[in-house]
Amino acid sequence: MSLSRGSLSLLLSLCLLSAVHALICYENDEQGNTHERSSPDFKYCSLIPFGSDSGRGRLSGVSDTTENTSGFDATFAQSSAHYGVLAMCIFEKYDFSAISPVFGPAPEYMFRCFCSTDRCNRESTFSGFL
Ligand SMILES: *[C@@H]1O[C@H](CO)[C@@H](O)[C@H](O)[C@H]1NC(C)=O
């Protein structure tokens, strides 16, 4: 099989595009300001409903340097032509007292959602979804 010059350059362009694609996520800061951040390291955007001090969601980008994403990777990889995993939410328990008694005996619980497309952790959209 031989590729024409046109399809070869199209293929090269697609490779370049995917190589430089950086996921765009919403993030918020301590002041409650929401802004977009894009990083080639982001694998998912996340939202913790009611997770910020103001009672609004905590928004961030997630890379595999800050968290082991292999479980999410396996779930999102199930997507096919007729099936898509759009978001994944998990309910977790963290028992930090096992690390140090300064954290106190009560475990912390966290409900977090992850998604993998640009700006998918927009809070207004996610609230409706939840
Ligand atoms: C991430 O988690 C998977 C499944 O528990 C494990 O097999 C893998 O070694 C972990 N990777 C890292 C870098 O910790």
The ligand as an SDF file (V2000), in Angstrom:
LIG
                    3D

 14 14  0  0  0  0  0  0  0  0999 V2000
   -1.0610    2.1190   39.7850 C   0  0  0  0  0  0  0  0  0  0  0  0
   -2.0660    1.2060   40.2220 O   0  0  0  0  0  0  0  0  0  0  0  0
   -2.0190   -0.0660   39.5860 C   0  0  0  0  0  0  0  0  0  0  0  0
   -3.2340   -0.8670   40.0300 C   0  0  0  0  0  0  0  0  0  0  0  0
   -3.3540   -0.8710   41.4220 O   0  0  0  0  0  0  0  0  0  0  0  0
   -0.6910   -0.7670   39.9230 C   0  0  0  0  0  0  0  0  0  0  0  0
   -0.6210   -2.0010   39.2770 O   0  0  0  0  0  0  0  0  0  0  0  0
    0.4610    0.1440   39.4510 C   0  0  0  0  0  0  0  0  0  0  0  0
    1.6850   -0.4260   39.8460 O   0  0  0  0  0  0  0  0  0  0  0  0
    0.3330    1.5390   40.0390 C   0  0  0  0  0  0  0  0  0  0  0  0
    1.3360    2.4110   39.4250 N   0  0  0  0  0  0  0  0  0  0  0  0
    2.0930    3.2270   40.1530 C   0  0  0  0  0  0  0  0  0  0  0  0
    3.0420    4.0820   39.3760 C   0  0  0  0  0  0  0  0  0  0  0  0
    2.0150    3.2890   41.3620 O   0  0  0  0  0  0  0  0  0  0  0  0
  1  2  1  0
  1 10  1  0
  2  3  1  0
  3  4  1  0
  3  6  1  0
  4  5  1  0
  6  7  1  0
  6  8  1  0
  8  9  1  0
  8 10  1  0
 10 11  1  0
 11 12  1  0
 12 13  1  0
 12 14  2  0
M  END
$$$$
